[in-house]
Amino acid sequence: MNDIDRDLLPEGLEDRLPATTPAATRVTRAILDAMDGHGYDRVQPPTIEFEKSMASRMAGVQSRRMFRFVDPASLRMMAIRSDMTVQVGRIAATGLAAAPRPLRLCYAGQVLTIKGAGLDPARERLQVGIELIGADSVAAAAEVVSVAIEALGAAGATGISVDFTLPDLVDTLAEKALPLERGQVEQVRRELDAKDAGALVAAGGAAYLPLLEAIGPFATAIERLCAFDVGGALTTRIAALREIAGRVAGKARLTLDPSERHGFEYQSWFGFTIYADGVRGALGRGGTYTILSDGDEGEPATGFSLYPDPLIDALAAAEQGRDTLFLPLGHDPEVAIRLRAIGWRTRAALALEDDAGVLGCTYWLDGTEVVRL
């Protein structure tokens, strides 16, 4: 290994430098403050846990995406978290099992995966979210969607749009209305998600083709889904989507893609993806799910996870440089204290040759006067 290799970071990992770190702090704080304003209490789970706990708390969580290693103390397999939702589920089922329901919790932290998703090579991401535990009703879903929109808006996102989906759509229809063989369900689900009409027919899902038309702006797409509804199998879900949309109307653009499955590994009857103008890709996802536990059917919950790194980068790129006040050698420290108290950011000289411009300062302290450079 040469000296250049020594300082390389692994693929998909990067440092946040001064150009973007302040924006990351502000965005995280704004999102958490919005969640706190709705009564969500923050929890801070550890970065690593036993793999068994991480992989068994929710259906669809894949431990193969996690970094795993043997704990030298217990000799048990450990995992670095790839999703904080499962950890919040553990907290709710153990340390807060006796807490009144519905239980509102929020969190923020870094998560790590073995491999990036799709065209995004990032393997470490900031995850911020809420979990409303003990409820997966229409009211709970509407609250969660509303908080997600508000939190992103508070963080600086504009042109927010929300895309609704029904993660268990194929399972619901295949049960009775449009029967499928056991082996066909996953194929039909996959081809609907890929929007591949030819492959959908080849998989035996020709009857599901109209779902590919029930996509787009919510008002029109929901009518197409209603017209498609076979035997009323989706009646309650359609009514729920209409009610959720009605409760968040005017807060964001609403669209519908009822067969979308990407990113909804453990969600049940309701899911949503959230986007914003000027930011590539989704900023987060959410929906209803079940927290699994030993000996019972589990506990229903509703939540969302935001991954605001792209928003942070976009906001940082658009920001102007911060004003900084240069404090020359021999300045009055009491004056500097008073200036910082009213919001000034200062940078003090440590040697006679320190140059205000070179150090990135925009103002100079001349005695008691602040002078622009």
C-alpha positions as CSV (number, residue, x, y, z in Angstrom):
1,M,0.0,0.0,0.0
2,N,1.4,3.4,-1.0
3,D,0.9,6.8,0.7
4,I,-2.0,7.7,-1.7
5,D,-3.9,4.5,-0.9
6,R,-3.6,5.2,2.8
7,D,-5.9,8.3,2.6
8,L,-8.5,6.9,0.3
9,L,-12.0,6.3,1.7
10,P,-13.9,3.1,0.7
11,E,-16.3,3.3,-2.2
12,G,-19.6,5.0,-1.2
13,L,-18.2,6.8,1.8
14,E,-17.2,10.4,2.0
15,D,-16.3,13.2,4.4
16,R,-18.6,16.2,4.9
17,L,-16.4,19.3,4.6
18,P,-17.1,22.8,5.8
19,A,-18.9,23.7,2.6
20,T,-21.8,21.4,3.4
21,T,-21.6,20.5,7.1
22,P,-23.4,23.6,8.4
23,A,-26.3,22.9,6.0
24,A,-26.4,19.3,7.2
25,T,-26.7,20.5,10.8
26,R,-29.4,23.1,10.0
27,V,-31.5,20.6,7.9
28,T,-31.3,17.9,10.6
29,R,-32.2,20.4,13.3
30,A,-35.2,21.8,11.3
31,I,-36.6,18.3,10.6
32,L,-36.2,17.2,14.2
33,D,-37.8,20.5,15.5
34,A,-40.8,19.9,13.2
35,M,-41.2,16.4,14.5
36,D,-40.8,17.6,18.1
37,G,-43.5,20.2,17.5
38,H,-46.0,17.3,16.8
39,G,-45.1,15.5,20.0
40,Y,-42.5,13.0,18.8
41,D,-39.9,12.1,21.4
42,R,-36.4,11.5,20.2
43,V,-34.6,8.2,20.8
44,Q,-30.9,7.3,20.1
45,P,-30.3,3.6,19.5
46,P,-26.7,2.3,19.2
47,T,-24.9,2.0,15.9
48,I,-24.5,-1.7,16.2
49,E,-26.7,-4.5,17.7
50,F,-27.0,-8.2,17.6
51,E,-27.8,-9.3,14.0
52,K,-30.7,-11.4,15.2
53,S,-32.5,-8.4,16.6
54,M,-31.9,-6.3,13.5
55,A,-33.1,-9.0,11.1
56,S,-36.1,-10.4,12.9
57,R,-38.0,-7.3,14.1
58,M,-39.8,-6.6,10.7
59,A,-40.7,-8.7,7.7
60,G,-38.6,-8.0,4.6
61,V,-35.5,-6.6,6.4
62,Q,-32.5,-8.2,4.8
63,S,-29.4,-8.8,7.0
64,R,-27.3,-9.5,3.9
65,R,-27.3,-5.7,3.3
66,M,-25.7,-5.1,6.7
67,F,-22.1,-5.1,7.7
68,R,-21.7,-8.0,10.1
69,F,-19.0,-9.2,12.4
70,V,-18.5,-11.4,15.4
71,D,-18.5,-9.6,18.8
72,P,-15.3,-10.6,20.6
73,A,-17.0,-10.2,24.0
74,S,-20.1,-12.3,23.4
75,L,-19.0,-14.3,20.4
76,R,-22.4,-13.5,18.8
77,M,-22.9,-12.0,15.3
78,M,-23.3,-8.3,15.4
79,A,-24.5,-5.9,12.6
80,I,-24.1,-2.2,11.8
81,R,-27.5,-0.7,11.3
82,S,-28.8,-0.2,7.8
83,D,-32.2,1.1,8.9
84,M,-33.0,2.8,12.2
85,T,-36.7,1.9,11.9
86,V,-36.1,-1.6,13.1
87,Q,-34.2,-0.3,16.1
88,V,-37.0,2.0,17.1
89,G,-39.3,-1.0,16.8
90,R,-37.1,-2.9,19.2
91,I,-37.2,0.1,21.7
92,A,-41.0,0.2,21.5
93,A,-41.3,-3.5,22.0
94,T,-38.9,-3.7,25.0
95,G,-37.9,-0.5,26.9
96,L,-41.1,1.3,26.1
97,A,-43.4,-1.7,26.0
98,A,-45.5,-0.3,28.8
99,A,-45.6,3.2,27.5
100,P,-49.1,4.5,26.5
101,R,-50.1,4.0,22.9
102,P,-50.1,5.5,20.4
103,L,-46.4,6.0,21.0
104,R,-44.7,8.8,19.0
105,L,-40.9,8.5,18.6
106,C,-38.4,10.2,16.3
107,Y,-34.7,9.7,15.5
108,A,-31.7,10.9,13.5
109,G,-28.4,9.1,12.7
110,Q,-26.2,7.6,10.1
111,V,-26.9,4.2,8.5
112,L,-24.6,2.0,6.6
113,T,-25.2,-0.6,3.9
114,I,-22.8,-3.0,2.1
115,K,-23.9,-1.8,-1.3
116,G,-25.4,1.4,-2.6
117,A,-28.9,1.4,-4.1
118,G,-29.3,1.5,-7.9
119,L,-27.3,4.3,-9.5
120,D,-26.5,5.9,-6.1
121,P,-23.2,4.5,-4.9
122,A,-23.5,6.0,-1.4
123,R,-23.3,3.4,1.4
124,E,-23.6,5.7,4.3
125,R,-26.6,8.0,4.6
126,L,-28.3,10.3,7.1
127,Q,-31.7,8.9,8.2
128,V,-34.2,11.0,10.0
129,G,-37.7,9.8,10.7
130,I,-40.7,9.2,13.0
131,E,-42.6,6.1,14.1
132,L,-46.2,6.3,15.3
133,I,-46.5,3.0,17.1
134,G,-49.8,1.3,18.1
135,A,-51.7,2.8,15.2
136,D,-51.9,2.2,11.4
137,S,-55.3,3.9,10.8
138,V,-56.2,6.4,8.2
139,A,-55.8,9.2,10.8
140,A,-52.3,7.9,11.7
141,A,-51.3,7.7,8.0
142,A,-52.5,11.2,7.4
143,E,-50.6,12.6,10.3
144,V,-47.4,10.9,9.2
145,V,-47.6,12.1,5.7
146,S,-48.4,15.6,6.9
147,V,-45.5,15.7,9.3
148,A,-43.1,14.5,6.5
149,I,-44.3,17.3,4.3
150,E,-44.0,19.9,7.0
151,A,-40.5,18.7,8.1
152,L,-39.1,18.8,4.6
153,G,-40.6,22.3,4.1
154,A,-39.0,23.5,7.3
155,A,-35.7,22.1,6.2
156,G,-35.8,24.2,3.0
157,A,-37.3,21.8,0.4
158,T,-39.7,23.3,-2.2
159,G,-42.1,21.9,-4.7
160,I,-42.8,18.9,-2.5
161,S,-44.7,16.0,-4.0
162,V,-46.0,12.7,-2.5
163,D,-46.6,9.5,-4.4
164,F,-49.0,7.1,-2.7
165,T,-48.9,3.3,-3.2
166,L,-50.5,0.1,-1.9
167,P,-47.7,-2.3,-1.0
168,D,-49.9,-5.3,-0.5
169,L,-52.0,-4.6,-3.7
170,V,-51.1,-7.9,-5.5
171,D,-51.5,-10.0,-2.4
172,T,-54.9,-8.5,-1.8
173,L,-56.1,-9.1,-5.3
174,A,-54.5,-12.5,-5.7
175,E,-56.3,-13.8,-2.6
176,K,-59.7,-13.9,-4.3
177,A,-60.6,-11.1,-6.8
178,L,-57.8,-12.0,-9.3
179,P,-56.4,-15.4,-8.2
180,L,-52.8,-16.3,-8.8
181,E,-50.8,-19.4,-8.2
182,R,-48.4,-19.1,-5.2
183,G,-45.4,-18.9,-7.5
184,Q,-47.0,-16.2,-9.7
185,V,-47.5,-13.6,-7.0
186,E,-43.9,-12.5,-6.7
187,Q,-43.5,-12.5,-10.5
188,V,-46.6,-10.4,-11.0
189,R,-45.6,-8.0,-8.2
190,R,-42.1,-7.6,-9.7
191,E,-43.3,-6.9,-13.3
192,L,-45.9,-4.4,-12.1
193,D,-43.2,-2.6,-10.2
194,A,-41.0,-2.6,-13.3
195,K,-44.0,-1.4,-15.4
196,D,-43.3,-4.1,-18.0
197,A,-46.6,-5.0,-19.7
198,G,-45.1,-7.8,-21.8
199,A,-43.4,-9.5,-18.9
200,L,-46.6,-9.1,-16.8
201,V,-48.6,-11.0,-19.3
202,A,-45.9,-13.7,-19.6
203,A,-46.1,-14.1,-15.8
204,G,-49.8,-14.8,-16.0
205,G,-50.9,-11.4,-14.8
206,A,-52.8,-10.1,-17.9
207,A,-55.8,-9.3,-15.7
208,Y,-53.5,-6.8,-13.8
209,L,-52.6,-4.8,-16.8
210,P,-55.1,-1.9,-16.1
211,L,-53.1,-1.1,-13.0
212,L,-50.4,0.2,-15.3
213,E,-52.9,2.9,-16.3
214,A,-53.8,3.9,-12.7
215,I,-50.7,6.0,-12.4
216,G,-50.3,9.7,-12.3
217,P,-51.9,12.8,-10.6
218,F,-53.9,11.5,-7.7
219,A,-57.3,12.8,-8.8
220,T,-57.3,11.0,-12.1
221,A,-55.3,7.9,-11.0
222,I,-57.6,7.1,-8.1
223,E,-60.6,7.2,-10.5
224,R,-58.9,4.7,-12.7
225,L,-58.1,2.5,-9.8
226,C,-61.7,2.7,-8.7
227,A,-62.9,1.7,-12.1
228,F,-60.5,-1.3,-12.1
229,D,-61.5,-2.5,-8.6
230,V,-62.6,-6.1,-9.1
231,G,-65.4,-7.3,-6.8
232,G,-64.8,-4.4,-4.4
233,A,-61.5,-6.0,-3.1
234,L,-59.9,-2.5,-3.0
235,T,-62.9,-0.5,-1.8
236,T,-61.7,0.2,1.7
237,R,-58.1,1.0,0.5
238,I,-59.4,3.4,-2.1
239,A,-61.6,5.1,0.5
240,A,-58.5,5.3,2.8
241,L,-56.4,6.8,0.1
242,R,-59.0,9.4,-0.7
243,E,-59.3,10.4,3.0
244,I,-55.5,10.7,3.4
245,A,-55.2,12.8,0.3
246,G,-58.1,15.0,1.5
247,R,-56.3,15.6,4.8
248,V,-53.0,16.7,3.1
249,A,-54.5,18.4,0.1
250,G,-52.8,21.8,-0.7
251,K,-49.7,20.9,1.3
252,A,-48.0,19.1,-1.6
253,R,-48.6,17.7,-5.1
254,L,-50.2,14.3,-4.8
255,T,-49.7,11.3,-7.2
256,L,-50.6,7.7,-7.2
257,D,-48.7,4.5,-8.3
258,P,-50.6,1.7,-6.6
259,S,-48.3,-1.1,-7.7
260,E,-45.0,0.6,-6.7
261,R,-42.9,-1.8,-4.5
262,H,-39.4,-0.5,-4.7
263,G,-38.3,0.5,-1.2
264,F,-41.4,-0.9,0.5
265,E,-39.9,-4.1,1.9
266,Y,-41.9,-4.3,5.1
267,Q,-44.8,-1.9,4.6
268,S,-48.4,-3.3,4.6
269,W,-51.5,-1.6,3.2
270,F,-50.2,2.0,2.7
271,G,-47.0,3.5,1.5
272,F,-45.7,6.8,0.2
273,T,-42.6,8.3,-1.4
274,I,-41.7,12.0,-1.0
275,Y,-39.9,14.2,-3.5
276,A,-38.9,17.8,-3.9
277,D,-38.0,20.1,-6.7
278,G,-34.3,20.5,-7.5
279,V,-33.4,17.2,-5.7
280,R,-32.6,14.1,-7.7
281,G,-34.5,11.0,-6.5
282,A,-36.7,10.3,-3.5
283,L,-36.0,12.1,-0.3
284,G,-37.8,9.5,1.8
285,R,-40.5,6.8,2.1
286,G,-43.0,5.7,4.7
287,G,-46.2,3.8,5.4
288,T,-47.8,1.2,7.6
289,Y,-46.0,-1.9,8.9
290,T,-45.9,-4.4,11.8
291,I,-43.3,-4.6,14.6
292,L,-42.8,-8.3,15.1
293,S,-42.3,-9.9,18.5
294,D,-42.3,-13.4,20.0
295,G,-45.5,-15.0,20.9
296,D,-48.1,-12.6,19.3
297,E,-49.1,-11.1,16.0
298,G,-46.9,-8.0,16.5
299,E,-47.8,-4.3,16.9
300,P,-49.1,-2.1,14.1
301,A,-47.2,1.1,13.3
302,T,-46.9,3.9,10.8
303,G,-43.9,6.0,10.0
304,F,-41.5,7.5,7.5
305,S,-37.8,7.8,7.0
306,L,-36.2,10.8,5.3
307,Y,-32.7,10.6,3.6
308,P,-31.9,14.3,3.3
309,D,-28.3,14.2,2.0
310,P,-29.3,15.3,-1.6
311,L,-31.3,18.2,-0.1
312,I,-28.4,19.2,2.0
313,D,-26.1,19.2,-1.0
314,A,-28.6,21.2,-3.1
315,L,-29.1,23.8,-0.3
316,A,-25.4,24.1,0.4
317,A,-24.6,24.7,-3.3
318,A,-27.1,27.6,-3.4
319,E,-26.0,29.3,-0.2
320,Q,-23.9,32.4,-0.1
321,G,-20.7,32.4,2.0
322,R,-21.1,33.1,5.7
323,D,-20.0,36.5,7.1
324,T,-17.2,36.2,9.5
325,L,-15.6,38.9,11.7
326,F,-11.8,39.0,11.9
327,L,-10.5,39.7,15.4
328,P,-6.9,41.2,15.2
329,L,-4.2,40.6,17.8
330,G,-4.8,42.8,20.8
331,H,-8.6,43.1,20.3
332,D,-10.9,43.7,23.3
333,P,-12.3,40.2,24.3
334,E,-15.3,41.8,26.0
335,V,-16.3,43.5,22.7
336,A,-15.9,40.1,20.9
337,I,-18.1,38.4,23.5
338,R,-20.9,41.0,23.0
339,L,-20.7,40.7,19.2
340,R,-21.0,36.9,19.3
341,A,-23.9,37.3,21.7
342,I,-25.8,39.2,19.0
343,G,-25.0,36.7,16.3
344,W,-21.6,37.6,14.9
345,R,-19.3,34.7,13.9
346,T,-15.7,35.5,14.7
347,R,-12.3,34.2,13.8
348,A,-9.4,35.4,15.9
349,A,-5.8,36.1,14.8
350,L,-3.3,33.8,16.4
351,A,-0.2,35.5,14.9
352,L,0.7,38.9,13.5
353,E,0.9,37.5,10.0
354,D,-2.6,36.1,10.0
355,D,-4.6,37.7,7.1
356,A,-8.3,38.3,7.4
357,G,-9.0,37.7,3.7
358,V,-6.9,34.6,3.5
359,L,-8.8,33.2,6.5
360,G,-12.1,33.8,4.8
361,C,-13.3,36.7,6.9
362,T,-15.6,39.4,5.4
363,Y,-15.4,42.0,8.3
364,W,-12.7,43.4,10.5
365,L,-13.0,44.5,14.1
366,D,-11.4,48.0,14.4
367,G,-11.5,48.8,18.1
368,T,-15.2,48.6,18.8
369,E,-16.3,49.2,15.2
370,V,-17.1,46.4,12.7
371,V,-15.7,47.3,9.3
372,R,-16.4,45.4,6.0
373,L,-13.2,44.3,4.3
